[in-house]
């Protein structure tokens, strides 16, 4: 179902944030106008989890499941619009999980010359309370592009498809509202710098609290993004406005 609410905020020509269903927003975006699609859609892990974990004599452990994670994302609904709005030399990076990466690959692989993946290794993952399984220390990123795509190769040591950073924590992590899947800006900056040039337009159709926007502005790019949860949208708008004021953009 496509939501029919709409609100948007444009900030000094550098960022435009929509409180609107991304499928509606993409209809407004001109052909071949986006340099990089970098996004983190719901993983739908709630299907495979029991929710909060009860601990003896302690507050239940939150298992990082939110209501929005139950929204089923069908990659086939995004293929044609992603292809249309992306520049011929553009790139697509989608954060995903073990249960969804096959869907993204099946939908997009035959539409692009290359499909690859990256692994984000979290150097400080959530501890395993009962010590009966692996730590959830890795997330997957699936990537698509065509020949001639923008690629800012730096050095052999830095171009592995494996990146390590801490999870989003400390002052960077929003407390109100708290987004369970907030990504660290450092991680997003790394991808943006590899896969786009200065002044490029970065699009995030599942922007959450706008961490991709902060990373784009921090690296000298422009941003466009969408969010359907009002408190996350407003938090993103506030973050971007604060960044622009503090950095005199």
C-alpha positions in Angstrom: 0.0 0.0 0.0 1.3 3.4 -1.0 0.9 6.1 1.8 -0.8 9.3 0.7 0.6 11.8 3.3 3.2 14.2 2.1 5.5 16.8 3.6 9.0 17.9 2.5 11.8 20.1 3.8 14.4 21.6 1.5 17.5 23.0 3.3 19.7 25.6 1.5 19.6 23.6 -1.7 21.9 20.9 -0.3 19.3 18.5 1.1 15.6 17.7 0.5 13.9 15.4 2.9 10.4 13.9 2.3 7.9 12.5 4.8 6.3 10.4 2.1 6.2 6.9 0.6 9.4 6.5 -1.4 7.5 5.1 -4.4 5.6 8.4 -4.7 8.8 10.5 -4.3 10.7 8.6 -7.0 7.9 9.5 -9.5 9.0 13.2 -9.0 12.7 12.5 -9.6 13.9 13.2 -13.1 15.5 10.5 -15.3 19.2 10.0 -14.8 19.6 12.5 -12.0 20.9 10.4 -9.1 24.6 9.7 -8.7 24.4 7.2 -5.8 21.5 5.3 -4.2 22.6 4.3 -0.7 19.9 2.9 1.5 19.1 0.7 4.4 15.6 -0.8 4.0 13.9 -3.0 6.7 15.5 -6.5 7.0 12.2 -8.1 8.1 14.2 -10.0 10.8 11.1 -9.9 13.0 9.9 -13.0 11.1 12.8 -14.9 12.5 13.1 -13.6 16.0 11.2 -14.0 19.3 11.4 -10.3 20.1 12.7 -9.2 23.5 14.7 -11.6 25.5 13.7 -12.2 29.1 16.6 -12.3 31.5 16.5 -13.5 35.2 16.2 -10.5 37.6 16.9 -8.0 34.9 15.1 -5.8 32.4 14.3 -7.7 29.2 17.0 -7.3 26.5 15.7 -5.4 23.5 16.3 -7.5 20.4 16.4 -4.5 18.0 13.0 -5.1 16.5 10.7 -2.2 15.6 7.2 -2.2 14.0 8.6 -0.8 10.8 10.8 -3.9 10.4 7.6 -5.9 9.8 6.9 -3.9 6.6 7.7 -6.3 3.8 10.0 -4.7 1.2 9.8 -6.2 -2.3 12.9 -5.4 -4.3 11.1 -6.0 -7.6 9.0 -2.8 -6.8 12.2 -0.7 -7.0 14.1 -2.0 -10.0 12.6 0.1 -12.7 12.5 3.3 -10.8 16.1 2.8 -9.5 17.2 2.2 -13.1 15.3 5.2 -14.4 16.6 7.8 -11.8 20.2 6.6 -11.6 22.7 8.1 -13.9 24.4 5.7 -16.4 27.6 6.0 -14.3 25.8 5.8 -10.9 26.0 3.1 -8.2 23.6 1.4 -5.9 24.4 0.2 -2.4 21.7 -1.6 -0.3 22.2 -2.7 3.3 20.6 -6.1 3.7 20.7 -9.4 5.6 21.0 -13.1 5.1 17.3 -13.5 4.6 16.9 -10.7 2.0 20.1 -10.6 0.0 18.9 -13.2 -2.4 15.8 -11.2 -3.2 17.8 -8.1 -4.0 20.2 -10.1 -6.2 17.4 -11.9 -8.1 15.6 -8.6 -8.8 18.5 -6.5 -9.8 21.3 -8.7 -11.1 20.1 -9.1 -14.7 19.5 -5.3 -14.9 23.1 -4.3 -14.2 26.5 -5.3 -15.6 27.9 -6.0 -12.1 26.5 -7.2 -8.8 28.9 -7.4 -5.8 28.6 -7.4 -2.1 30.4 -5.9 0.9 30.6 -7.0 4.5 30.3 -4.5 7.4 32.1 -5.9 10.4 31.1 -4.3 13.7 34.0 -4.0 16.0 31.8 -3.7 19.1 28.7 -5.9 18.5 26.0 -6.6 21.0 27.3 -9.3 23.4 25.8 -12.8 23.3 24.1 -13.2 26.6 23.6 -16.9 26.6 26.7 -17.7 24.5 25.0 -20.3 22.3 25.6 -18.8 18.9 27.8 -16.4 16.9 27.8 -12.7 17.7 25.7 -10.6 15.3 28.8 -8.8 14.2 28.3 -8.5 10.4 25.8 -7.0 8.0 25.7 -7.3 4.2 25.7 -4.6 1.6 24.7 -5.6 -2.0 26.0 -3.3 -4.8 25.0 -2.9 -8.5 26.5 -0.8 -11.3 27.2 -0.7 -15.0 30.4 -0.3 -17.0 31.9 3.1 -16.7 30.5 3.7 -13.2 32.1 6.2 -10.9 34.7 4.5 -8.7 37.3 6.3 -6.7 39.8 3.6 -6.2 42.3 4.6 -3.5 44.7 1.8 -2.7 44.7 -2.0 -2.7 44.7 -2.0 1.1 41.6 0.2 1.2 39.5 -1.4 -1.5 38.6 -4.6 0.2 34.8 -5.5 0.2 35.1 -5.7 3.9 34.9 -2.6 6.2 35.2 -2.4 10.0 33.8 0.3 12.2 32.1 0.4 15.6 28.3 0.4 15.7 26.6 3.8 16.1 27.1 4.7 19.8 28.0 7.6 22.1 26.9 11.2 21.2 26.2 10.2 17.6 23.5 7.8 18.6 20.1 9.5 18.9 18.3 8.9 22.2 15.0 10.4 21.3 13.9 9.0 19.0 16.1 5.9 19.2 16.4 4.2 15.8 17.5 0.5 16.3 19.2 0.4 12.9 21.0 3.8 12.9 24.2 3.4 11.0 27.5 5.1 11.9 28.3 8.1 9.7 31.9 6.9 9.3 30.6 3.8 7.5 28.4 5.7 5.1 31.1 8.3 4.4 33.4 5.5 3.2 30.9 4.2 0.7 30.0 7.7 -0.5 33.6 8.6 -1.1 34.3 5.4 -3.1 31.1 5.5 -5.2 30.5 9.2 -6.0 32.2 12.5 -6.7 32.0 15.8 -5.0 28.7 17.6 -5.4 27.0 14.3 -6.4 23.4 13.7 -5.5 22.9 10.9 -3.0 19.4 9.3 -2.7 18.3 7.3 0.3 14.7 6.1 0.0 14.7 4.5 3.5 16.5 7.3 5.3 15.5 6.7 8.9 17.1 9.5 11.0 19.1 10.8 8.0 22.5 9.5 8.8 23.1 9.2 5.0 22.3 12.9 4.7 24.9 13.8 7.3 27.5 11.6 5.6 26.7 13.1 2.2 27.0 16.7 3.4 30.1 15.9 5.4 31.8 14.7 2.2 30.7 17.5 0.0 27.7 15.9 -1.7 24.0 16.8 -1.9 21.1 14.7 -0.5 17.6 13.6 -1.2 15.7 11.1 1.0 12.4 9.8 2.2 11.0 8.4 5.5 7.5 7.3 6.4 7.7 7.4 10.2 7.1 11.0 11.3 9.4 11.1 14.4 12.3 9.7 12.4 11.7 12.2 9.5 11.6 15.1 12.0 14.7 13.9 13.7 16.4 13.7 10.4 15.3 17.3 9.4 16.6 18.6 12.8 20.0 16.8 12.4 20.5 18.2 8.9 19.6 21.7 9.9 21.9 21.6 12.9 24.8 20.2 10.7 24.3 23.0 8.1 24.3 25.7 10.8 27.3 24.3 12.7 29.3 23.9 9.5 28.2 27.1 7.8 27.1 25.3 4.7 
